[in-house]
């Protein structure tokens, strides 16, 4: 189910980005929210964010990453349902791929939630690898 939702999201990004609907929605939101009449900092910030989203040049990349992530999630699910050993490895590797990003986030700004998330992710990867005896003798 999660994979199907991610595929729909990725395809929607591709289609909406190519047809210009995201830009049209950003302009409509700008008009409906009357952001041009508001001179506050928050109003200008929201206005710039909506225009940025409308002109976002990397929608294709984001859509392809979402679709690839959906494929990995679907492969994990099918592999686990069929009780395949490779699916256990795939889960540990896919979960561990986020650790460098989390370390980068903690280095740039240390917060309790970021450190906790990093420690939790490392603990999950170590637990899964130890519990399933993955990477033993490798």
Backbone as a printed PyTorch tensor [residue, N CA C, xyz], in Angstrom:
tensor([[[  0.8210,  -1.1840,   0.0000],
         [  0.0000,   0.0000,   0.0000],
         [  0.8750,   1.2610,   0.0000]],

        [[  1.9040,   1.2330,   0.8660],
         [  2.7930,   2.3950,   0.9430],
         [  3.4820,   2.6230,  -0.3980]],

        [[  3.8990,   1.5400,  -1.0350],
         [  4.5610,   1.6600,  -2.3360],
         [  3.6270,   2.2470,  -3.3870]],

        [[  2.3780,   1.8170,  -3.3750],
         [  1.4150,   2.3260,  -4.3520],
         [  1.1810,   3.8250,  -4.1530]],

        [[  1.0810,   4.2540,  -2.9100],
         [  0.8900,   5.6800,  -2.6290],
         [  2.1020,   6.4770,  -3.0930]],

        [[  3.3000,   5.9590,  -2.8530],
         [  4.5140,   6.6560,  -3.2790],
         [  4.6230,   6.7310,  -4.7960]],

        [[  4.2310,   5.6740,  -5.4840],
         [  4.2520,   5.6930,  -6.9510],
         [  3.2720,   6.7370,  -7.4740]],

        [[  2.0750,   6.7960,  -6.8920],
         [  1.0860,   7.7990,  -7.3080],
         [  1.6330,   9.2040,  -7.0510]],

        [[  2.2840,   9.4080,  -5.9010],
         [  2.8650,  10.7150,  -5.6000],
         [  3.9450,  11.0840,  -6.6120]],

        [[  4.8220,  10.1440,  -6.9300],
         [  5.8820,  10.4100,  -7.9070],
         [  5.3310,  10.7200,  -9.2870]],

        [[  4.3690,   9.9410,  -9.7300],
         [  3.7660,  10.1890, -11.0410],
         [  3.0100,  11.5120, -11.0590]],

        [[  2.3600,  11.8420,  -9.9450],
         [  1.6580,  13.1290,  -9.8670],
         [  2.6290,  14.2880,  -9.9970]],

        [[  3.7860,  14.1740,  -9.3340],
         [  4.7970,  15.2200,  -9.4570],
         [  5.2620,  15.3730, -10.8980]],

        [[  5.4660,  14.2520, -11.5700],
         [  5.8930,  14.3190, -12.9720],
         [  4.8370,  14.9890, -13.8480]],

        [[  3.5960,  14.5670, -13.6990],
         [  2.5230,  15.0840, -14.5480],
         [  2.2300,  16.5500, -14.2340]],

        [[  2.0880,  16.8720, -12.9540],
         [  1.7520,  18.2470, -12.5800],
         [  2.8910,  19.2010, -12.8910]],

        [[  4.1140,  18.7350, -12.7620],
         [  5.2570,  19.5850, -13.0790],
         [  5.3570,  19.8720, -14.5670]],

        [[  5.0510,  18.9110, -15.3920],
         [  5.1480,  19.0870, -16.8450],
         [  4.0180,  19.9560, -17.4060]],

        [[  2.8380,  19.8740, -16.7930],
         [  1.7030,  20.6210, -17.3230],
         [  1.6180,  22.0420, -16.7770]],

        [[  2.4230,  22.3600, -15.7800],
         [  2.4130,  23.6980, -15.2190],
         [  1.3260,  23.9140, -14.1790]],

        [[  0.6620,  22.8480, -13.7620],
         [ -0.4110,  22.9920, -12.7850],
         [  0.1070,  23.4510, -11.4230]],

        [[  1.3230,  23.0300, -11.0540],
         [  1.8700,  23.4780,  -9.7730],
         [  2.0360,  24.9910,  -9.7540]],

        [[  2.5150,  25.5420, -10.8590],
         [  2.6710,  26.9960, -10.9330],
         [  1.3110,  27.6760, -10.8700]],

        [[  0.3310,  27.1280, -11.5870],
         [ -1.0100,  27.7110, -11.5680],
         [ -1.6000,  27.6710, -10.1600]],

        [[ -1.3790,  26.5710,  -9.4290],
         [ -1.8730,  26.4650,  -8.0620],
         [ -1.1710,  27.4700,  -7.1600]],

        [[  0.1270,  27.6850,  -7.3660],
         [  0.8630,  28.6580,  -6.5500],
         [  0.3320,  30.0630,  -6.7890]],

        [[  0.0570,  30.4110,  -8.0390],
         [ -0.4840,  31.7410,  -8.3530],
         [ -1.8830,  31.8880,  -7.7770]],

        [[ -2.7040,  30.8350,  -7.8850],
         [ -4.0600,  30.8890,  -7.3360],
         [ -4.0310,  31.0340,  -5.8160]],

        [[ -3.1210,  30.3100,  -5.1610],
         [ -2.9960,  30.4190,  -3.7020],
         [ -2.5380,  31.8150,  -3.3130]],

        [[ -1.6370,  32.3740,  -4.0900],
         [ -1.1710,  33.7370,  -3.8420],
         [ -2.3290,  34.7280,  -3.9400]],

        [[ -3.1460,  34.5490,  -4.9460],
         [ -4.2860,  35.4430,  -5.1680],
         [ -5.3560,  35.2420,  -4.0800]],

        [[ -5.6640,  33.9850,  -3.7580],
         [ -6.7060,  33.6920,  -2.7720],
         [ -6.3170,  34.1210,  -1.3630]],

        [[ -5.0520,  33.9670,  -1.0260],
         [ -4.5970,  34.3210,   0.3170],
         [ -4.2570,  35.8000,   0.4420]],

        [[ -4.3520,  36.5230,  -0.6590],
         [ -4.0590,  37.9550,  -0.6850],
         [ -2.6630,  38.2520,  -0.1410]],

        [[ -1.7180,  37.4480,  -0.5510],
         [ -0.3600,  37.6340,  -0.0540],
         [  0.2890,  38.8920,  -0.5950]],

        [[ -0.1460,  39.3520,  -1.7620],
         [  0.4180,  40.5800,  -2.3050],
         [  0.0230,  41.8030,  -1.4930]],

        [[ -1.1350,  41.7810,  -0.8250],
         [ -1.5930,  42.9140,  -0.0410],
         [ -0.9690,  42.9450,   1.3470]],

        [[ -0.4050,  41.8280,   1.7820],
         [  0.1740,  41.7360,   3.1180],
         [  1.6520,  42.0750,   3.0530]],

        [[  2.0810,  43.0500,   3.8130],
         [  3.4860,  43.4790,   3.7720],
         [  4.2930,  42.8890,   4.9130]],

        [[  3.7530,  41.9220,   5.6390],
         [  4.4910,  41.3410,   6.7550],
         [  5.5550,  40.3770,   6.2440]],

        [[  6.4760,  40.0770,   7.1060],
         [  7.5630,  39.1600,   6.7530],
         [  7.0140,  37.7770,   6.4350]],

        [[  6.0990,  37.2890,   7.2320],
         [  5.5300,  35.9550,   7.0210],
         [  4.7970,  35.9020,   5.6870]],

        [[  4.0510,  36.9290,   5.3620],
         [  3.3320,  36.9610,   4.0870],
         [  4.2710,  36.9130,   2.9080]],

        [[  5.3500,  37.6920,   2.9810],
         [  6.3360,  37.6810,   1.8870],
         [  7.0380,  36.3320,   1.8010]],

        [[  7.2980,  35.7160,   2.9610],
         [  7.9630,  34.4110,   2.9770],
         [  7.0730,  33.3460,   2.3370]],

        [[  5.7980,  33.3350,   2.6770],
         [  4.8630,  32.3760,   2.0770],
         [  4.7380,  32.6250,   0.5800]],

        [[  4.7010,  33.8830,   0.1840],
         [  4.6160,  34.2320,  -1.2270],
         [  5.8200,  33.6830,  -1.9900]],

        [[  7.0110,  33.9060,  -1.4630],
         [  8.2130,  33.4010,  -2.1330],
         [  8.2280,  31.8820,  -2.1840]],

        [[  7.7710,  31.2420,  -1.1190],
         [  7.7220,  29.7800,  -1.0860],
         [  6.7730,  29.2500,  -2.1610]],

        [[  5.6050,  29.8640,  -2.3020],
         [  4.6430,  29.4100,  -3.3080],
         [  5.1810,  29.6000,  -4.7270]],

        [[  5.8370,  30.7140,  -4.9800],
         [  6.4150,  30.9550,  -6.3020],
         [  7.5520,  29.9650,  -6.5560]],

        [[  8.3720,  29.7040,  -5.5340],
         [  9.4780,  28.7560,  -5.6730],
         [  8.9560,  27.3650,  -6.0110]],

        [[  7.9100,  26.9320,  -5.3010],
         [  7.3330,  25.6130,  -5.5810],
         [  6.7970,  25.5610,  -7.0040]],

        [[  6.1840,  26.6520,  -7.4590],
         [  5.6310,  26.6850,  -8.8070],
         [  6.6900,  26.5890,  -9.8880]],

        [[  7.8760,  27.1360,  -9.6320],
         [  8.9470,  27.1210, -10.6220],
         [ 10.0150,  26.0730, -10.3260]],

        [[  9.7530,  25.1680,  -9.4040],
         [ 10.7670,  24.2100,  -8.9720],
         [ 11.2800,  23.4020, -10.1630]],

        [[ 12.5790,  23.4400, -10.3720],
         [ 13.1830,  22.8120, -11.5510],
         [ 13.5130,  21.3340, -11.3510]],

        [[ 13.4820,  20.8650, -10.1250],
         [ 13.9240,  19.5000,  -9.8580],
         [ 12.7690,  18.5480,  -9.5580]],

        [[ 11.6130,  18.8470, -10.0740],
         [ 10.4530,  17.9980,  -9.8210],
         [ 10.6520,  16.5970, -10.3820]],

        [[ 11.2930,  16.5090, -11.5260],
         [ 11.5250,  15.1990, -12.1310],
         [ 12.4290,  14.3640, -11.2440]],

        [[ 13.4750,  14.9710, -10.7100],
         [ 14.3900,  14.2500,  -9.8320],
         [ 13.6680,  13.7710,  -8.5800]],

        [[ 12.8840,  14.6450,  -7.9790],
         [ 12.1440,  14.2630,  -6.7790],
         [ 11.1620,  13.1390,  -7.0950]],

        [[ 10.4770,  13.2400,  -8.2080],
         [  9.5130,  12.2090,  -8.5960],
         [ 10.2070,  10.8680,  -8.8060]],

        [[ 11.3670,  10.8770,  -9.4660],
         [ 12.0890,   9.6270,  -9.7000],
         [ 12.6140,   9.0300,  -8.4040]],

        [[ 13.0520,   9.8730,  -7.4780],
         [ 13.5130,   9.3760,  -6.1760],
         [ 12.3460,   8.7610,  -5.4080]],

        [[ 11.1850,   9.3940,  -5.4460],
         [ 10.0060,   8.8530,  -4.7660],
         [  9.6090,   7.5110,  -5.3770]],

        [[  9.6470,   7.4130,  -6.6970],
         [  9.2970,   6.1490,  -7.3560],
         [ 10.3250,   5.0650,  -7.0320]],

        [[ 11.6120,   5.4230,  -6.9960],
         [ 12.6490,   4.4470,  -6.6350],
         [ 12.4670,   3.9750,  -5.1960]],

        [[ 12.1620,   4.9050,  -4.2990],
         [ 11.9150,   4.5290,  -2.9050],
         [ 10.7040,   3.6050,  -2.8050]],

        [[  9.6810,   3.8720,  -3.6000],
         [  8.5080,   3.0000,  -3.6210],
         [  8.8800,   1.5990,  -4.0960]],

        [[  9.7600,   1.5300,  -5.0910],
         [ 10.2040,   0.2190,  -5.5830],
         [ 10.9650,  -0.5430,  -4.4980]],

        [[ 11.8140,   0.1620,  -3.7580],
         [ 12.5570,  -0.4940,  -2.6670],
         [ 11.5880,  -0.9740,  -1.5900]],

        [[ 10.6400,  -0.1290,  -1.2000],
         [  9.6580,  -0.5120,  -0.1830],
         [  8.8280,  -1.7150,  -0.6490]],

        [[  8.4070,  -1.6930,  -1.8950],
         [  7.6410,  -2.8190,  -2.4260],
         [  8.4520,  -4.1000,  -2.4800]],

        [[  9.7200,  -3.9760,  -2.8700],
         [ 10.6010,  -5.1380,  -2.9210],
         [ 10.8220,  -5.7040,  -1.5250]],

        [[ 11.0160,  -4.8260,  -0.5470],
         [ 11.1580,  -5.2890,   0.8370],
         [  9.9190,  -6.0590,   1.2800]],

        [[  8.7640,  -5.4930,   1.0140],
         [  7.5150,  -6.1210,   1.4320],
         [  7.3070,  -7.4880,   0.7980]],

        [[  7.5620,  -7.5750,  -0.4950],
         [  7.4070,  -8.8590,  -1.1870],
         [  8.4370,  -9.8690,  -0.6770]],

        [[  9.6750,  -9.4090,  -0.5070],
         [ 10.7230, -10.3050,  -0.0050],
         [ 10.4250, -10.8260,   1.3840]],

        [[  9.9260,  -9.9630,   2.2600],
         [  9.5850, -10.4090,   3.6130],
         [  8.3820, -11.3400,   3.6050]],

        [[  7.4050, -11.0600,   2.7380],
         [  6.2320, -11.9310,   2.6510],
         [  6.6210, -13.3300,   2.1690]],

        [[  7.6250, -13.3800,   1.2930],
         [  8.1050, -14.6740,   0.7930],
         [  9.2030, -15.2690,   1.6770]],

        [[  9.5320, -14.5760,   2.7800],
         [ 10.5430, -15.0140,   3.7500],
         [ 11.9030, -15.2480,   3.1000]],

        [[ 12.3200, -14.2750,   2.3140],
         [ 13.6180, -14.3480,   1.6460],
         [ 14.6860, -13.6790,   2.5010]],

        [[ 15.8580, -14.2720,   2.5470],
         [ 16.9590, -13.7380,   3.3520],
         [ 17.4390, -12.3890,   2.8020]],

        [[ 17.4350, -12.2330,   1.4880],
         [ 17.9150, -10.9830,   0.8990],
         [ 17.0710,  -9.7950,   1.3200]],

        [[ 15.8050, -10.0330,   1.6490],
         [ 14.9410,  -8.9360,   2.0790],
         [ 15.4060,  -8.3800,   3.4210]],

        [[ 15.9110,  -9.2370,   4.2870],
         [ 16.4350,  -8.7740,   5.5750],
         [ 17.6580,  -7.8880,   5.3670]],

        [[ 18.5290,  -8.2900,   4.4650],
         [ 19.6850,  -7.4540,   4.1410],
         [ 19.2370,  -6.1130,   3.5550]],

        [[ 18.2610,  -6.1690,   2.6730],
         [ 17.7720,  -4.9530,   2.0300],
         [ 17.2100,  -3.9710,   3.0540]],

        [[ 16.4970,  -4.4700,   4.0480],
         [ 15.9430,  -3.5950,   5.0830],
         [ 17.0540,  -2.9190,   5.8720]],

        [[ 18.0690,  -3.6730,   6.2550],
         [ 19.1720,  -3.0940,   7.0270],
         [ 19.9110,  -2.0500,   6.1950]],

        [[ 20.1790,  -2.3520,   4.9420],
         [ 20.8940,  -1.4000,   4.0850],
         [ 20.0360,  -0.1590,   3.8240]],

        [[ 18.7590,  -0.3480,   3.5060],
         [ 17.8830,   0.7920,   3.2230],
         [ 17.7090,   1.6770,   4.4540]],

        [[ 17.6110,   1.0740,   5.6210],
         [ 17.4970,   1.8550,   6.8530],
         [ 18.8040,   2.5750,   7.1510]],

        [[ 19.9130,   1.9130,   6.9120],
         [ 21.2220,   2.5060,   7.1690],
         [ 21.5930,   3.6210,   6.2100]],

        [[ 20.9490,   3.6780,   5.0530],
         [ 21.2590,   4.7300,   4.0920],
         [ 20.9130,   6.1240,   4.6080]],

        [[ 19.9980,   6.2090,   5.5500],
         [ 19.6020,   7.5100,   6.0840],
         [ 20.5460,   8.0120,   7.1730]],

        [[ 21.4150,   7.1580,   7.6850],
         [ 22.3070,   7.5540,   8.7770],
         [ 23.2590,   8.6840,   8.3680]],

        [[ 23.9130,   8.6490,   7.1960],
         [ 24.7830,   9.7820,   6.8440],
         [ 24.0370,  11.1080,   6.7750]],

        [[ 22.8240,  11.1080,   6.2660],
         [ 22.0240,  12.3380,   6.2230],
         [ 21.7190,  12.8180,   7.6380]],

        [[ 21.3740,  11.8970,   8.5230],
         [ 21.0650,  12.2810,   9.8950],
         [ 22.3010,  12.8190,  10.6090]],

        [[ 23.4790,  12.2370,  10.3470],
         [ 24.7220,  12.7460,  10.9320],
         [ 24.9640,  14.1640,  10.4260]],

        [[ 24.7760,  14.3900,   9.1380],
         [ 24.9520,  15.7200,   8.5630],
         [ 24.0140,  16.7260,   9.2340]],

        [[ 22.7640,  16.3340,   9.4550],
         [ 21.8000,  17.2080,  10.1170],
         [ 22.2200,  17.5220,  11.5470]],

        [[ 22.7090,  16.5190,  12.2710],
         [ 23.1390,  16.7350,  13.6540],
         [ 24.3630,  17.6380,  13.7040]],

        [[ 25.2790,  17.4750,  12.7570],
         [ 26.4780,  18.3060,  12.7340],
         [ 26.1190,  19.7660,  12.4650]],

        [[ 25.1530,  20.0010,  11.6000],
         [ 24.7870,  21.3820,  11.2520],
         [ 23.9700,  22.0680,  12.3380]],

        [[ 23.0990,  21.3160,  13.0030],
         [ 22.3320,  21.9010,  14.0990],
         [ 21.9480,  20.7920,  15.0650]],

        [[ 22.5210,  20.8540,  16.2450],
         [ 22.2750,  19.8310,  17.2430],
         [ 20.9850,  20.1600,  18.0010]],

        [[ 20.0320,  19.2390,  17.9060],
         [ 18.8160,  19.3400,  18.7130],
         [ 18.5730,  17.9800,  19.3420]],

        [[ 17.7750,  17.9670,  20.3800],
         [ 17.4750,  16.7270,  21.0700],
         [ 16.7920,  15.7220,  20.1400]],

        [[ 15.8770,  16.2040,  19.3030],
         [ 15.1510,  15.3120,  18.4000],
         [ 16.0670,  14.7360,  17.3180]],

        [[ 16.9710,  15.5430,  16.7940],
         [ 17.8820,  15.0450,  15.7510],
         [ 18.8400,  14.0070,  16.3150]],

        [[ 19.3990,  14.2870,  17.4820],
         [ 20.3070,  13.3230,  18.1050],
         [ 19.5460,  12.0470,  18.4560]],

        [[ 18.3350,  12.2110,  18.9950],
         [ 17.5160,  11.0470,  19.3270],
         [ 17.1670,  10.2230,  18.1000]],

        [[ 16.8170,  10.8990,  17.0050],
         [ 16.5100,  10.1840,  15.7580],
         [ 17.7080,   9.4310,  15.2170]],

        [[ 18.8750,  10.0690,  15.2770],
         [ 20.1030,   9.4040,  14.8170],
         [ 20.4080,   8.1810,  15.6680]],

        [[ 20.3560,   8.3440,  16.9870],
         [ 20.6430,   7.2150,  17.8770],
         [ 19.6210,   6.0920,  17.6990]],

        [[ 18.3660,   6.4490,  17.5150],
         [ 17.3360,   5.4400,  17.3000],
         [ 17.5640,   4.6850,  15.9930]],

        [[ 17.9110,   5.3960,  14.9280],
         [ 18.1530,   4.7560,  13.6380],
         [ 19.3740,   3.8320,  13.7090]],

        [[ 20.4430,   4.2810,  14.3590],
         [ 21.6330,   3.4350,  14.5170],
         [ 21.2850,   2.2050,  15.3470]],

        [[ 20.5190,   2.3980,  16.4210],
         [ 20.1300,   1.2700,  17.2690],
         [ 19.2880,   0.2590,  16.4940]],

        [[ 18.3940,   0.7390,  15.6430],
         [ 17.5510,  -0.1710,  14.8490],
         [ 18.4030,  -0.9720,  13.8720]],

        [[ 19.3280,  -0.3080,  13.1870],
         [ 20.1890,  -1.0060,  12.2270],
         [ 21.0430,  -2.0500,  12.9390]],

        [[ 21.6330,  -1.6770,  14.0830],
         [ 22.4740,  -2.6210,  14.8360],
         [ 21.6300,  -3.7870,  15.3370]],

        [[ 20.4500,  -3.4890,  15.8620],
         [ 19.5770,  -4.5510,  16.3560],
         [ 19.1830,  -5.5170,  15.2380]],

        [[ 18.7580,  -4.9740,  14.1090],
         [ 18.3520,  -5.8460,  13.0020],
         [ 19.5130,  -6.6970,  12.5100]],

        [[ 20.6720,  -6.0980,  12.3710],
         [ 21.8350,  -6.8500,  11.8870],
         [ 22.2450,  -7.9120,  12.8990]],

        [[ 22.1970,  -7.5970,  14.2010],
         [ 22.5920,  -8.5620,  15.2310],
         [ 21.5410,  -9.6510,  15.3950]],

        [[ 20.2840,  -9.2540,  15.4650],
         [ 19.1940, -10.2120,  15.7270],
         [ 19.0550, -11.2390,  14.6090]],

        [[ 19.2090, -10.8140,  13.4070],
         [ 19.0760, -11.7180,  12.2560],
         [ 20.4220, -12.3370,  11.8540]],

        [[ 21.4670, -11.9900,  12.6080],
         [ 22.8210, -12.4900,  12.3350],
         [ 23.2430, -12.1970,  10.9060]],

        [[ 22.9660, -10.9630,  10.5020],
         [ 23.3630, -10.5280,   9.1700],
         [ 24.8210, -10.0810,   9.2100]],

        [[ 25.4980, -10.1760,   8.1300],
         [ 26.8710,  -9.7340,   7.9590],
         [ 27.8460, -10.4750,   8.8710]],

        [[ 27.4710, -11.6410,   9.3740],
         [ 28.3800, -12.4440,  10.1840],
         [ 29.2060, -13.2920,   9.2400]],

        [[ 30.5050, -13.1980,   9.3660],
         [ 31.3930, -13.9780,   8.5050],
         [ 31.5610, -13.3740,   7.1270]],

        [[ 31.1420, -12.1460,   6.9610],
         [ 31.2630, -11.4880,   5.6550],
         [ 32.5670, -10.7400,   5.5950]]])
